[in-house]
Amino acid sequence: MNRGNSMRGGASISLVMITVTGVLNEGDEDTFRHAAASSSEAVVVLDSEGGVVKPL
């Protein structure tokens, strides 16, 4: 997970980039939720062939 700064309307904001790389395994959703909950604004980059994805 990378953090960077951005400008919006003259105000600096903290933007989180969440990168998901590789095959998705059971339990990875908990790791993703934890990373996503740490920021109010984030960009998610997926570089994966897929894997285990369960609907909520």
Backbone as JSON Lines, residues from 0, in Angstrom:
{"i":0,"aa":"M","n":[0.85,-1.16,0.0],"ca":[0.0,0.0,0.0],"c":[0.9,1.23,0.0]}
{"i":1,"aa":"N","n":[0.65,2.12,-0.91],"ca":[1.44,3.34,-1.03],"c":[0.59,4.54,-0.69]}
{"i":2,"aa":"R","n":[1.17,5.51,0.0],"ca":[0.47,6.76,0.3],"c":[1.13,7.88,-0.49]}
{"i":3,"aa":"G","n":[0.3,8.81,-0.94],"ca":[0.81,9.97,-1.66],"c":[-0.04,11.18,-1.34]}
{"i":4,"aa":"N","n":[0.39,12.36,-1.74],"ca":[-0.37,13.58,-1.53],"c":[-0.93,14.06,-2.85]}
{"i":5,"aa":"S","n":[-2.08,14.69,-2.78],"ca":[-2.74,15.21,-3.96],"c":[-3.34,16.56,-3.63]}
{"i":6,"aa":"M","n":[-3.65,17.33,-4.65],"ca":[-4.29,18.63,-4.46],"c":[-5.71,18.56,-4.98]}
{"i":7,"aa":"R","n":[-6.65,19.09,-4.21],"ca":[-8.04,19.2,-4.66],"c":[-8.56,20.55,-4.2]}
{"i":8,"aa":"G","n":[-8.89,21.4,-5.14],"ca":[-9.42,22.71,-4.79],"c":[-8.48,23.51,-3.92]}
{"i":9,"aa":"G","n":[-7.19,23.34,-4.1],"ca":[-6.2,24.08,-3.33],"c":[-5.86,23.46,-1.98]}
{"i":10,"aa":"A","n":[-6.56,22.4,-1.59],"ca":[-6.3,21.76,-0.3],"c":[-5.56,20.44,-0.54]}
{"i":11,"aa":"S","n":[-4.57,20.19,0.29],"ca":[-3.82,18.94,0.2],"c":[-4.63,17.82,0.84]}
{"i":12,"aa":"I","n":[-4.71,16.66,0.19],"ca":[-5.38,15.51,0.75],"c":[-4.43,14.32,0.74]}
{"i":13,"aa":"S","n":[-4.69,13.38,1.61],"ca":[-3.9,12.16,1.64],"c":[-4.68,11.09,0.87]}
{"i":14,"aa":"L","n":[-4.06,10.51,-0.12],"ca":[-4.71,9.5,-0.96],"c":[-3.95,8.2,-0.82]}
{"i":15,"aa":"V","n":[-4.66,7.12,-0.57],"ca":[-4.05,5.81,-0.42],"c":[-4.22,5.04,-1.73]}
{"i":16,"aa":"M","n":[-3.15,4.38,-2.17],"ca":[-3.21,3.48,-3.31],"c":[-3.09,2.07,-2.76]}
{"i":17,"aa":"I","n":[-4.13,1.27,-2.99],"ca":[-4.12,-0.13,-2.56],"c":[-3.85,-0.97,-3.79]}
{"i":18,"aa":"T","n":[-2.76,-1.72,-3.77],"ca":[-2.42,-2.57,-4.9],"c":[-2.66,-4.03,-4.52]}
{"i":19,"aa":"V","n":[-3.35,-4.74,-5.41],"ca":[-3.61,-6.17,-5.23],"c":[-2.92,-6.88,-6.38]}
{"i":20,"aa":"T","n":[-1.92,-7.7,-6.04],"ca":[-1.11,-8.37,-7.05],"c":[-1.12,-9.87,-6.79]}
{"i":21,"aa":"G","n":[-1.29,-10.64,-7.84],"ca":[-1.23,-12.09,-7.71],"c":[-2.6,-12.72,-7.56]}
{"i":22,"aa":"V","n":[-2.6,-14.0,-7.3],"ca":[-3.82,-14.78,-7.18],"c":[-4.52,-14.43,-5.87]}
{"i":23,"aa":"L","n":[-5.85,-14.27,-5.93],"ca":[-6.64,-13.99,-4.74],"c":[-6.93,-15.3,-4.0]}
{"i":24,"aa":"N","n":[-6.66,-15.31,-2.71],"ca":[-6.88,-16.51,-1.89],"c":[-7.92,-16.23,-0.82]}
{"i":25,"aa":"E","n":[-8.52,-17.28,-0.31],"ca":[-9.48,-17.13,0.77],"c":[-8.79,-16.43,1.94]}
{"i":26,"aa":"G","n":[-9.45,-15.45,2.5],"ca":[-8.89,-14.67,3.61],"c":[-8.31,-13.35,3.16]}
{"i":27,"aa":"D","n":[-8.02,-13.19,1.88],"ca":[-7.46,-11.93,1.37],"c":[-8.45,-10.77,1.53]}
{"i":28,"aa":"E","n":[-9.76,-11.09,1.59],"ca":[-10.75,-10.03,1.74],"c":[-10.58,-9.3,3.08]}
{"i":29,"aa":"D","n":[-10.14,-10.01,4.11],"ca":[-9.9,-9.38,5.4],"c":[-8.74,-8.39,5.32]}
{"i":30,"aa":"T","n":[-7.68,-8.78,4.62],"ca":[-6.54,-7.89,4.43],"c":[-6.96,-6.65,3.64]}
{"i":31,"aa":"F","n":[-7.76,-6.85,2.59],"ca":[-8.23,-5.73,1.78],"c":[-9.12,-4.8,2.61]}
{"i":32,"aa":"R","n":[-10.06,-5.36,3.37],"ca":[-10.95,-4.52,4.19],"c":[-10.15,-3.69,5.17]}
{"i":33,"aa":"H","n":[-9.13,-4.28,5.79],"ca":[-8.3,-3.54,6.74],"c":[-7.58,-2.38,6.04]}
{"i":34,"aa":"A","n":[-7.01,-2.64,4.86],"ca":[-6.31,-1.58,4.12],"c":[-7.29,-0.5,3.67]}
{"i":35,"aa":"A","n":[-8.47,-0.89,3.2],"ca":[-9.45,0.08,2.7],"c":[-10.03,0.92,3.83]}
{"i":36,"aa":"A","n":[-10.18,0.36,5.0],"ca":[-10.76,1.08,6.13],"c":[-9.82,2.14,6.7]}
{"i":37,"aa":"S","n":[-8.56,2.08,6.34],"ca":[-7.58,3.02,6.89],"c":[-7.62,4.39,6.23]}
{"i":38,"aa":"S","n":[-8.42,4.55,5.18],"ca":[-8.48,5.82,4.47],"c":[-9.88,6.11,3.98]}
{"i":39,"aa":"S","n":[-10.24,7.39,3.96],"ca":[-11.55,7.77,3.44],"c":[-11.53,7.88,1.92]}
{"i":40,"aa":"E","n":[-10.34,7.99,1.33],"ca":[-10.21,8.06,-0.13],"c":[-9.07,7.16,-0.57]}
{"i":41,"aa":"A","n":[-9.35,6.29,-1.56],"ca":[-8.32,5.36,-2.03],"c":[-8.54,5.02,-3.49]}
{"i":42,"aa":"V","n":[-7.47,4.62,-4.12],"ca":[-7.49,4.09,-5.47],"c":[-7.05,2.64,-5.35]}
{"i":43,"aa":"V","n":[-7.8,1.73,-6.0],"ca":[-7.47,0.3,-5.95],"c":[-6.95,-0.11,-7.32]}
{"i":44,"aa":"V","n":[-5.76,-0.71,-7.34],"ca":[-5.15,-1.2,-8.58],"c":[-5.09,-2.72,-8.49]}
{"i":45,"aa":"L","n":[-5.72,-3.4,-9.44],"ca":[-5.73,-4.86,-9.46],"c":[-4.82,-5.36,-10.57]}
{"i":46,"aa":"D","n":[-3.9,-6.26,-10.21],"ca":[-3.04,-6.93,-11.17],"c":[-3.09,-8.41,-10.8]}
{"i":47,"aa":"S","n":[-4.17,-9.06,-11.23],"ca":[-4.43,-10.43,-10.79],"c":[-5.16,-11.2,-11.88]}
{"i":48,"aa":"E","n":[-4.91,-12.49,-11.91],"ca":[-5.64,-13.36,-12.81],"c":[-6.92,-13.86,-12.17]}
{"i":49,"aa":"G","n":[-7.21,-13.41,-10.96],"ca":[-8.42,-13.82,-10.25],"c":[-8.11,-14.75,-9.12]}
{"i":50,"aa":"G","n":[-9.07,-15.55,-8.76],"ca":[-8.88,-16.47,-7.67],"c":[-10.18,-16.68,-6.94]}
{"i":51,"aa":"V","n":[-10.11,-16.83,-5.63],"ca":[-11.29,-17.1,-4.8],"c":[-11.98,-15.78,-4.5]}
{"i":52,"aa":"V","n":[-13.18,-15.6,-5.06],"ca":[-13.96,-14.39,-4.8],"c":[-15.34,-14.85,-4.38]}
{"i":53,"aa":"K","n":[-15.75,-14.46,-3.16],"ca":[-17.06,-14.85,-2.64],"c":[-17.93,-13.61,-2.51]}
{"i":54,"aa":"P","n":[-19.21,-13.7,-2.89],"ca":[-20.12,-12.56,-2.68],"c":[-20.39,-12.38,-1.2]}
{"i":55,"aa":"L","n":[-20.71,-11.17,-0.8],"ca":[-21.02,-10.9,0.61],"c":[-22.4,-11.39,0.95]}
